[in-house]
Amino acid sequence: MPREITEYLKETVDRGGSDLHLCAWAPACARVNGSLVAFDEEVLYPAVVRDLIIDTLSEAQRAKLEEDLELDYALQVEGVGRFRGNVHMARGNTEAAFRFITEVIPELESLGHPPVIHDLCGIRSGLVLITGITGSGKSTTLASMIKRISELRSGVIITLEDPIEYLFQHSACLIKQREVGNDTRSFPKALRQTLRQDPDVIVISELRDLETIRIALTAAETGHLVLATLHTSDAPQTIDRLVDIFPADQQPQIVTQLAGVIEGIVCQRLLPRADGEGRVLACEVMRPSYAIRTCIREHKMEQVVGLMEIGAKEGNRTIDQSITELYENGLITREEAVFNARERKLFEAPPKPTQKPKSIWT
């Protein structure tokens, strides 16, 4: 007999899982340390999965799901925690994925980022992007940066989220969290209004469309610090993605704007540890020097990686440099290093054993 959804969510958290998946004709599964683990062998029928999911929705959310056939929302389960839910249809069946969000926002030092990420929190204006695939820890890094910024300066931080994930308390900064669907109709409309709300820092949970990107660039250009996430895997691809979304006749202007306002791109991945005890962070960081800005302006992205390799003084590091460090310290296997690297030939030598660092990633 299928259990209540709160039981599945609680077991996900108890197992140290990051996500719960409910699919028709399959057992409930949790993602633990990057791998899917079935709770039991009981296959869930479509009607059972639908009932489990619908029980978590309000009437308004059910109506929106019926209309759009998909839904993003936040779910607070008493005694368990907070989750980001995504309900969607698959072959006519209602299915869902729930991401666990810890109540305590971790300190930047605990995430495994290089010191340059701390420096990004001290920037007063410009555009900082946190990128990576789904499940790479972008939201956690962004939340930790917001927390650090709120401790470093006095001002107004406005977040635009879909849905709201981590909950912040006012500190030296006033932190206003706005959720698309409940507090505003769309990212572009909310972003236009945000510019009239005396913000110092603007946080966009995801740059999804042309208009949002355009307004974000303008906000960064006019003296605001803009933080946002994007689904890209490295720094050159991030620049290309931002430019290519615009029509060809607008791209020269966008490239010029982007070259002037970009202050940092952090591309992160969570890789399985060699000892099987959780995951470890690998990240590429681009801090634009004059040469890198020139490459962006002239759209010579093939030269950016080389400039990053020799730009450690500015805080640059490539994903290969990060992976090499993890591999040589014995934290990841050669197979993982090869799979995630740009240059496979870097990993022919065996790793050197070292003391393993602590990490919050699971």
C-alpha positions as CSV (number, residue, x, y, z in Angstrom):
1,M,0.0,0.0,0.0
2,P,1.5,3.4,-1.0
3,R,2.6,5.7,1.7
4,E,1.7,9.4,2.3
5,I,3.8,11.9,0.4
6,T,5.2,13.2,3.7
7,E,6.7,9.8,4.4
8,Y,8.5,9.8,1.1
9,L,9.8,13.3,1.6
10,K,11.0,12.5,5.1
11,E,12.7,9.3,4.0
12,T,14.5,11.3,1.2
13,V,15.8,13.7,3.8
14,D,16.7,10.9,6.3
15,R,18.8,9.2,3.6
16,G,20.6,12.4,2.8
17,G,18.9,12.7,-0.6
18,S,18.6,15.9,-2.6
19,D,15.6,15.0,-4.7
20,L,12.5,12.8,-4.6
21,H,11.0,11.5,-7.9
22,L,7.5,10.3,-8.2
23,C,6.8,8.6,-11.6
24,A,4.0,6.4,-12.9
25,W,4.7,2.7,-13.2
26,A,7.9,3.0,-11.1
27,P,8.8,2.9,-7.4
28,A,9.4,6.2,-5.6
29,C,13.1,7.1,-5.9
30,A,15.5,9.5,-4.2
31,R,18.7,11.0,-5.6
32,V,21.4,10.3,-3.0
33,N,25.0,11.4,-3.7
34,G,24.0,11.9,-7.4
35,S,22.6,8.4,-7.9
36,L,18.9,7.3,-7.9
37,V,17.9,4.9,-5.1
38,A,14.5,3.2,-5.1
39,F,12.7,3.2,-1.7
40,D,11.2,-0.2,-2.3
41,E,10.0,-2.4,-5.1
42,E,6.4,-1.3,-5.1
43,V,5.4,0.2,-8.4
44,L,3.2,3.3,-8.1
45,Y,0.2,3.4,-10.4
46,P,-0.6,6.6,-12.3
47,A,-3.7,7.4,-10.1
48,V,-1.6,6.9,-6.9
49,V,1.1,9.2,-8.1
50,R,-1.4,11.8,-9.1
51,D,-3.2,11.7,-5.7
52,L,0.2,12.0,-3.9
53,I,1.1,15.1,-5.9
54,I,-2.3,16.8,-5.9
55,D,-2.5,16.5,-2.1
56,T,0.4,19.0,-1.9
57,L,-1.3,21.7,-4.1
58,S,-3.7,24.5,-3.3
59,E,-6.8,25.0,-5.3
60,A,-5.1,27.9,-7.2
61,Q,-2.1,25.7,-8.0
62,R,-4.3,22.8,-9.2
63,A,-6.0,25.2,-11.6
64,K,-2.7,26.5,-12.9
65,L,-1.5,22.9,-13.4
66,E,-4.7,22.1,-15.3
67,E,-4.1,25.1,-17.5
68,D,-0.3,24.9,-18.1
69,L,0.2,21.2,-17.6
70,E,3.3,22.0,-15.4
71,L,4.0,23.9,-12.2
72,D,6.9,25.1,-10.1
73,Y,6.1,25.7,-6.5
74,A,7.5,25.6,-2.9
75,L,6.3,23.1,-0.3
76,Q,6.8,23.4,3.4
77,V,6.4,20.1,5.3
78,E,6.1,20.4,9.1
79,G,8.8,18.4,10.8
80,V,10.6,17.6,7.6
81,G,11.6,20.8,5.8
82,R,11.2,22.9,2.7
83,F,11.1,21.6,-0.9
84,R,11.0,23.0,-4.4
85,G,8.4,21.0,-6.4
86,N,8.0,20.7,-10.1
87,V,4.9,18.9,-11.4
88,H,4.7,17.9,-15.0
89,M,3.0,15.5,-17.4
90,A,4.7,12.5,-19.0
91,R,2.7,10.4,-21.5
92,G,-0.5,11.8,-20.0
93,N,0.5,11.0,-16.4
94,T,1.0,13.4,-13.6
95,E,4.6,13.2,-12.2
96,A,6.8,15.3,-10.0
97,A,10.3,16.0,-8.7
98,F,10.9,17.6,-5.3
99,R,14.2,19.2,-4.4
100,F,15.1,19.5,-0.6
101,I,16.1,22.9,0.5
102,T,17.9,23.1,3.8
103,E,16.7,25.7,6.3
104,V,20.2,26.8,7.3
105,I,21.9,28.8,4.5
106,P,25.5,27.4,4.4
107,E,28.5,29.7,4.7
108,L,30.5,30.2,1.5
109,E,33.6,28.6,3.1
110,S,31.7,25.3,3.6
111,L,30.9,24.9,-0.2
112,G,34.5,24.4,-1.4
113,H,34.7,27.5,-3.6
114,P,38.0,29.3,-4.2
115,P,38.5,32.6,-2.4
116,V,37.6,34.6,-5.5
117,I,34.0,33.8,-4.9
118,H,34.2,35.8,-1.6
119,D,35.6,38.7,-3.5
120,L,32.6,38.7,-5.9
121,C,30.4,39.4,-2.9
122,G,32.2,42.7,-2.3
123,I,31.5,44.0,-5.8
124,R,29.2,47.1,-5.9
125,S,27.9,46.9,-9.4
126,G,27.9,44.7,-12.5
127,L,26.7,41.2,-13.5
128,V,27.7,38.0,-11.7
129,L,26.4,34.7,-13.0
130,I,26.3,31.3,-11.3
131,T,25.9,28.6,-13.9
132,G,25.7,24.8,-14.2
133,I,23.4,22.0,-15.0
134,T,20.3,21.2,-12.9
135,G,21.4,19.8,-9.5
136,S,24.9,21.4,-9.5
137,G,24.3,23.5,-6.4
138,K,23.7,26.9,-8.2
139,S,20.8,27.9,-5.8
140,T,22.9,27.0,-2.7
141,T,25.9,29.1,-3.9
142,L,23.6,32.0,-4.8
143,A,21.9,31.9,-1.4
144,S,25.3,31.8,0.4
145,M,26.4,34.8,-1.6
146,I,23.3,36.7,-0.8
147,K,23.8,36.0,2.9
148,R,27.5,37.1,2.7
149,I,26.5,40.3,0.8
150,S,23.9,41.1,3.4
151,E,26.6,40.9,6.1
152,L,29.1,43.1,4.2
153,R,27.0,46.1,3.3
154,S,23.9,48.1,4.1
155,G,21.2,48.3,1.4
156,V,18.2,46.7,-0.2
157,I,18.4,43.3,-1.8
158,I,15.5,42.3,-4.0
159,T,15.2,38.7,-5.2
160,L,12.9,37.5,-8.1
161,E,12.4,33.8,-7.8
162,D,10.2,31.0,-9.2
163,P,9.6,29.6,-6.7
164,I,11.1,31.1,-3.5
165,E,13.6,28.5,-2.2
166,Y,15.8,29.7,0.7
167,L,14.2,32.1,3.2
168,F,16.3,35.1,4.3
169,Q,16.0,37.2,7.4
170,H,16.6,41.0,7.3
171,S,20.1,41.9,8.6
172,A,22.2,44.9,7.6
173,C,20.3,44.7,4.4
174,L,16.6,44.7,3.8
175,I,15.9,41.5,1.8
176,K,12.7,41.5,-0.2
177,Q,11.8,38.1,-1.8
178,R,9.3,38.2,-4.7
179,E,7.9,35.0,-6.2
180,V,6.6,34.8,-9.8
181,G,3.0,33.8,-9.7
182,N,2.3,35.0,-6.2
183,D,4.0,38.4,-6.0
184,T,4.4,39.3,-9.6
185,R,3.2,38.0,-13.0
186,S,6.6,37.5,-14.8
187,F,10.3,38.0,-14.5
188,P,10.5,40.9,-17.0
189,K,7.6,42.8,-15.4
190,A,9.0,42.3,-11.9
191,L,12.5,43.3,-13.0
192,R,11.2,46.6,-14.6
193,Q,9.4,47.4,-11.3
194,T,12.4,46.4,-9.2
195,L,14.5,49.3,-10.8
196,R,11.9,51.7,-9.2
197,Q,12.2,50.1,-5.7
198,D,15.6,51.5,-4.7
199,P,17.6,48.3,-4.9
200,D,21.3,47.9,-4.3
201,V,21.4,44.2,-5.3
202,I,19.0,42.4,-7.7
203,V,18.9,38.6,-7.6
204,I,17.3,36.7,-10.5
205,S,16.8,33.0,-9.9
206,E,17.1,32.2,-13.6
207,L,17.8,34.2,-16.8
208,R,15.1,32.5,-18.9
209,D,14.2,34.9,-21.8
210,L,15.5,37.7,-23.9
211,E,13.6,40.5,-22.2
212,T,14.8,39.4,-18.7
213,I,18.4,39.3,-19.9
214,R,18.1,42.7,-21.6
215,I,16.7,44.4,-18.4
216,A,19.3,42.6,-16.3
217,L,22.1,44.0,-18.4
218,T,20.7,47.5,-18.2
219,A,20.3,47.2,-14.4
220,A,24.0,46.2,-14.1
221,E,25.0,49.0,-16.4
222,T,23.2,51.6,-14.3
223,G,25.1,50.9,-11.1
224,H,23.3,47.9,-9.6
225,L,24.8,44.5,-8.6
226,V,22.9,41.8,-10.4
227,L,23.3,38.1,-9.5
228,A,21.6,35.5,-11.6
229,T,21.8,31.8,-12.6
230,L,21.9,30.2,-16.0
231,H,21.9,26.6,-17.3
232,T,25.3,26.5,-19.0
233,S,28.4,24.4,-18.4
234,D,31.4,26.8,-18.9
235,A,32.2,30.4,-19.2
236,P,32.6,30.7,-23.0
237,Q,29.3,28.9,-23.5
238,T,27.6,31.3,-21.0
239,I,28.7,34.3,-23.0
240,D,27.5,32.7,-26.3
241,R,24.2,31.7,-24.7
242,L,23.5,35.3,-23.6
243,V,24.4,36.8,-26.9
244,D,22.8,34.1,-29.2
245,I,19.3,34.6,-27.6
246,F,19.1,38.0,-29.3
247,P,18.4,38.7,-33.0
248,A,21.5,39.1,-35.1
249,D,21.0,42.8,-35.6
250,Q,21.0,43.4,-31.8
251,Q,24.0,41.2,-30.9
252,P,26.7,43.8,-31.5
253,Q,25.1,46.1,-28.9
254,I,24.5,43.2,-26.4
255,V,28.1,42.1,-26.8
256,T,29.3,45.6,-26.0
257,Q,27.0,45.8,-23.0
258,L,28.0,42.4,-21.7
259,A,31.8,43.1,-22.1
260,G,31.3,46.2,-20.0
261,V,29.2,44.9,-17.1
262,I,30.2,41.3,-16.6
263,E,32.2,40.9,-13.3
264,G,32.2,37.2,-12.8
265,I,31.0,33.8,-14.1
266,V,31.1,30.8,-11.8
267,C,30.4,27.5,-13.6
268,Q,30.1,24.7,-11.1
269,R,29.6,20.9,-11.1
270,L,29.2,18.4,-8.3
271,L,31.2,15.3,-8.9
272,P,31.0,11.9,-7.0
273,R,33.8,11.5,-4.5
274,A,36.3,8.7,-5.1
275,D,35.5,7.3,-1.6
276,G,31.8,7.3,-2.2
277,E,31.1,9.8,0.7
278,G,29.0,12.4,-1.1
279,R,30.1,14.8,-3.8
280,V,32.8,17.5,-4.2
281,L,32.6,20.8,-6.0
282,A,34.5,21.6,-9.2
283,C,34.2,25.1,-10.6
284,E,35.4,27.3,-13.4
285,V,35.7,31.0,-12.6
286,M,36.0,33.8,-15.0
287,R,37.0,37.3,-13.7
288,P,37.3,39.5,-16.8
289,S,40.6,41.2,-17.4
290,Y,41.0,43.9,-20.0
291,A,42.1,41.1,-22.5
292,I,39.0,39.0,-21.7
293,R,36.7,41.9,-22.1
294,T,38.3,42.6,-25.5
295,C,37.7,39.0,-26.5
296,I,34.0,39.2,-25.5
297,R,33.6,42.6,-27.3
298,E,35.2,41.1,-30.5
299,H,33.4,37.8,-29.9
300,K,36.6,35.8,-29.9
301,M,35.5,33.3,-27.3
302,E,38.0,30.6,-28.5
303,Q,40.7,32.7,-26.8
304,V,39.0,33.1,-23.5
305,V,40.0,29.7,-22.0
306,G,43.7,30.4,-22.7
307,L,43.5,33.8,-21.0
308,M,41.8,32.2,-18.0
309,E,44.6,29.7,-17.7
310,I,47.1,32.4,-17.3
311,G,44.9,34.7,-15.3
312,A,45.1,33.2,-11.9
313,K,46.2,36.6,-10.5
314,E,42.8,38.0,-11.3
315,G,41.1,34.9,-9.8
316,N,40.5,33.0,-13.0
317,R,40.6,29.2,-13.1
318,T,39.4,26.8,-15.7
319,I,37.3,23.7,-15.1
320,D,40.3,21.6,-16.0
321,Q,42.5,23.3,-13.4
322,S,39.8,22.7,-10.8
323,I,39.4,19.0,-11.8
324,T,43.2,18.5,-11.9
325,E,43.4,19.7,-8.3
326,L,40.6,17.3,-7.2
327,Y,42.1,14.4,-9.1
328,E,45.6,14.9,-7.8
329,N,44.3,15.1,-4.3
330,G,42.5,11.7,-4.8
331,L,39.1,13.2,-4.3
332,I,37.7,12.0,-7.6
333,T,38.4,9.0,-9.8
334,R,40.2,9.2,-13.1
335,E,37.0,8.2,-14.9
336,E,35.2,11.3,-13.5
337,A,38.1,13.5,-14.3
338,V,38.2,12.4,-17.9
339,F,34.4,12.6,-18.3
340,N,34.2,16.2,-17.0
341,A,37.4,17.7,-18.5
342,R,38.0,19.7,-21.6
343,E,41.4,18.0,-22.1
344,R,41.5,14.3,-21.3
345,K,45.2,13.9,-21.7
346,L,45.7,15.9,-18.4
347,F,44.8,12.8,-16.4
348,E,47.3,10.1,-17.4
349,A,49.3,10.2,-14.1
350,P,47.8,8.5,-11.0
351,P,46.4,10.7,-8.2
352,K,48.4,11.6,-5.2
353,P,46.8,10.7,-1.8
354,T,46.0,13.6,0.5
355,Q,43.8,14.4,3.5
356,K,40.2,14.8,2.4
357,P,38.5,18.2,3.0
358,K,35.0,18.5,4.6
359,S,32.1,19.4,2.4
360,I,28.4,20.0,2.9
361,W,27.5,18.6,-0.5
362,T,25.6,15.3,-0.4
